[in-house]
Amino acid sequence: MHEEQSGRFLRRPKQDYPAATVAEFCTVVLISVDFVLGTAGTNVQGKVREVLRSMEDNLLGESMTDVHALVSREFFDKLIAHPKTEEAYKFYAATGAQPLRQDMRRNFPFAGILFEEYDGAATLSGGGAERFVPASEGIAFPMGTMDTFTTYGGPANLLEAVNTKGLPLYARQHLDEKGRWIDLMTEASILPVNKRPRIAIRLHTSN
């Protein structure tokens, strides 16, 4: 069974970015699936089907082509070492790859989800780093949608842009009063939005 959790559906470092996200302005019930990869008897294919069916149920009229999952290194290692997936990973050759010889962390399809090890992180002001995908977790999302993921542009920090529709990019030039140079100013305030947050499913393993 999957569990439901309230909170942000996209992780961002908290220390350096005090501005609130869209998900902090509204209450969103998120879906989380525990793969229990530390238990040898876990039906991993059944967990994958649970993710796929939950995603399909929450498309709400939208379409998709396939499903991609960005997972942490800890999750990925447990996934490929699990007794129910180890053989599939060992002999995976759908794209001519050979896992015994090549690094396959970027491309391992299993039971309908393409799992990818993702190590993206943000550098904090204190010099440290915070990972976008926490340890032993992942995020699964649909590919090939028509109207689920979109990007909005906010108005520039200019008087002339007040109460106007935002554009993807603003650019202005200012000629030095003595004619010695031209200052160029560019600005972009971009906000990526998932209109159907329940189809971005949190993956995790509790053991």
C-alpha positions as CSV (number, residue, x, y, z in Angstrom):
1,M,0.0,0.0,0.0
2,H,1.2,3.5,-0.7
3,E,1.1,6.2,1.9
4,E,0.2,9.9,1.6
5,Q,2.3,12.7,2.8
6,S,1.8,16.5,3.0
7,G,4.5,18.8,2.0
8,R,6.6,20.0,-1.0
9,F,6.8,17.8,-4.0
10,L,10.1,19.2,-5.1
11,R,13.1,19.4,-2.8
12,R,15.1,22.6,-2.5
13,P,17.9,23.5,-0.1
14,K,16.3,25.4,2.8
15,Q,19.3,27.3,4.2
16,D,20.0,29.5,1.2
17,Y,16.5,30.0,-0.3
18,P,14.1,31.5,2.2
19,A,11.5,32.4,-0.4
20,A,8.5,30.1,-0.3
21,T,7.7,27.7,-3.1
22,V,4.3,27.2,-4.7
23,A,3.7,24.0,-2.7
24,E,4.2,26.0,0.5
25,F,1.3,28.3,-0.4
26,C,-1.1,25.4,-0.8
27,T,-1.7,22.0,0.8
28,V,-0.9,19.2,-1.5
29,V,-1.4,15.5,-0.7
30,L,1.6,13.6,-2.0
31,I,1.9,9.9,-2.8
32,S,4.9,7.9,-1.4
33,V,5.7,4.3,-2.1
34,D,8.0,2.3,0.2
35,F,10.0,-0.2,-1.9
36,V,11.3,-2.0,1.3
37,L,14.5,-3.0,-0.6
38,G,16.2,-4.2,2.5
39,T,13.8,-7.2,2.6
40,A,14.7,-10.0,0.3
41,G,11.1,-11.2,-0.2
42,T,9.8,-7.8,-1.3
43,N,7.9,-8.0,-4.6
44,V,9.8,-5.2,-6.4
45,Q,7.7,-5.6,-9.6
46,G,4.6,-5.2,-7.5
47,K,6.0,-2.0,-6.1
48,V,6.7,-0.7,-9.6
49,R,3.2,-1.5,-10.7
50,E,1.8,0.3,-7.7
51,V,3.7,3.4,-8.8
52,L,2.6,3.1,-12.4
53,R,-1.1,2.5,-11.5
54,S,-1.1,5.4,-9.0
55,M,0.4,7.7,-11.6
56,E,-2.2,6.6,-14.2
57,D,-5.1,7.1,-11.8
58,N,-3.9,10.7,-11.2
59,L,-3.3,11.7,-14.8
60,L,-6.9,13.2,-14.8
61,G,-7.3,13.1,-18.6
62,E,-3.6,13.6,-19.4
63,S,-1.5,11.2,-21.4
64,M,2.0,9.9,-21.0
65,T,4.5,7.7,-22.9
66,D,6.6,6.2,-20.2
67,V,7.9,6.8,-16.6
68,H,11.3,8.0,-15.5
69,A,12.7,7.9,-11.9
70,L,15.6,9.9,-10.5
71,V,16.9,8.0,-7.5
72,S,19.7,8.5,-5.0
73,R,22.8,6.3,-5.1
74,E,21.7,4.4,-2.0
75,F,18.3,3.6,-3.5
76,F,19.9,2.6,-6.8
77,D,22.5,0.3,-5.1
78,K,19.8,-1.5,-3.1
79,L,17.6,-1.8,-6.2
80,I,20.1,-3.5,-8.4
81,A,21.3,-5.7,-5.5
82,H,17.9,-7.0,-4.6
83,P,17.3,-10.7,-5.2
84,K,14.2,-9.9,-7.4
85,T,16.1,-7.5,-9.6
86,E,19.7,-8.6,-9.5
87,E,19.5,-11.0,-12.4
88,A,17.6,-8.5,-14.6
89,Y,20.3,-6.0,-14.0
90,K,23.1,-8.4,-14.5
91,F,21.9,-9.5,-17.9
92,Y,20.3,-6.3,-19.0
93,A,21.1,-5.8,-22.7
94,A,18.1,-4.0,-24.1
95,T,20.3,-1.3,-25.6
96,G,23.3,-3.5,-26.2
97,A,24.8,-2.6,-22.9
98,Q,26.8,-5.0,-20.7
99,P,26.4,-4.2,-17.0
100,L,29.3,-6.5,-16.0
101,R,31.6,-4.3,-18.1
102,Q,30.0,-0.9,-18.3
103,D,28.6,1.7,-15.9
104,M,24.9,1.3,-16.1
105,R,23.8,3.8,-13.4
106,R,22.3,6.1,-16.0
107,N,20.0,3.6,-17.7
108,F,18.3,0.7,-16.0
109,P,14.7,0.0,-17.1
110,F,12.8,-2.4,-14.9
111,A,9.1,-3.4,-15.1
112,G,8.1,-0.2,-16.8
113,I,10.2,2.5,-15.0
114,L,13.5,3.8,-16.2
115,F,15.7,4.2,-13.1
116,E,18.5,6.7,-13.1
117,E,21.0,7.4,-10.4
118,Y,21.0,11.1,-9.8
119,D,23.5,13.0,-7.7
120,G,22.5,16.6,-8.4
121,A,23.2,19.0,-5.5
122,A,23.2,22.7,-4.6
123,T,26.2,24.4,-3.1
124,L,25.3,26.3,0.1
125,S,26.7,29.6,1.2
126,G,28.6,27.9,4.0
127,G,30.5,25.8,1.5
128,G,28.6,22.6,1.9
129,A,26.2,21.0,-0.5
130,E,22.7,19.6,-0.2
131,R,21.4,16.9,-2.5
132,F,18.2,17.4,-4.5
133,V,17.3,13.7,-4.0
134,P,17.8,12.6,-0.4
135,A,19.5,9.4,0.6
136,S,17.5,6.2,0.0
137,E,14.8,8.2,-1.9
138,G,13.8,9.0,-5.4
139,I,11.1,10.7,-7.5
140,A,9.2,9.1,-10.3
141,F,7.4,11.2,-13.0
142,P,5.7,10.6,-16.3
143,M,7.3,11.5,-19.7
144,G,5.5,12.6,-22.9
145,T,2.8,14.6,-21.2
146,M,0.9,17.3,-23.0
147,D,-0.2,19.8,-20.3
148,T,1.3,18.8,-16.9
149,F,4.7,20.4,-16.7
150,T,4.9,24.0,-17.7
151,T,7.1,27.0,-17.1
152,Y,5.9,30.5,-16.2
153,G,7.9,33.7,-16.6
154,G,7.5,36.5,-14.0
155,P,7.6,40.2,-14.8
156,A,11.0,41.9,-14.6
157,N,12.0,44.1,-11.7
158,L,11.1,47.2,-13.8
159,L,8.4,49.9,-13.4
160,E,7.3,49.3,-17.0
161,A,6.7,45.6,-16.2
162,V,4.4,46.2,-13.3
163,N,1.0,44.4,-13.8
164,T,2.1,42.9,-17.1
165,K,2.3,39.3,-18.3
166,G,5.7,37.9,-17.5
167,L,8.1,37.0,-20.4
168,P,10.8,34.2,-20.4
169,L,13.6,36.8,-20.7
170,Y,14.1,40.5,-20.4
171,A,17.0,42.4,-22.0
172,R,17.8,46.1,-21.9
173,Q,20.7,48.3,-22.9
174,H,21.8,51.6,-21.5
175,L,24.2,53.9,-23.3
176,D,26.8,55.6,-21.1
177,E,26.1,59.4,-21.0
178,K,29.6,60.0,-22.4
179,G,29.2,57.5,-25.1
180,R,32.0,55.2,-23.9
181,W,30.1,51.9,-23.4
182,I,26.7,50.2,-23.4
183,D,25.5,48.5,-20.3
184,L,23.5,45.3,-21.0
185,M,21.0,44.0,-18.4
186,T,19.2,40.7,-18.7
187,E,16.7,39.2,-16.2
188,A,14.6,36.1,-16.0
189,S,12.3,35.0,-13.3
190,I,11.3,31.4,-14.2
191,L,9.0,29.2,-12.3
192,P,8.6,25.5,-13.4
193,V,5.2,24.1,-12.3
194,N,3.7,20.7,-12.1
195,K,0.0,21.1,-12.5
196,R,-0.7,17.6,-11.3
197,P,1.5,17.1,-8.3
198,R,0.1,13.7,-7.4
199,I,1.7,12.1,-10.5
200,A,5.2,13.0,-9.1
201,I,5.6,10.1,-6.8
202,R,8.1,9.8,-4.0
203,L,10.0,6.6,-3.9
204,H,11.9,5.5,-0.8
205,T,13.1,2.4,1.0
206,S,12.6,2.2,4.8
207,N,15.3,-0.5,5.3
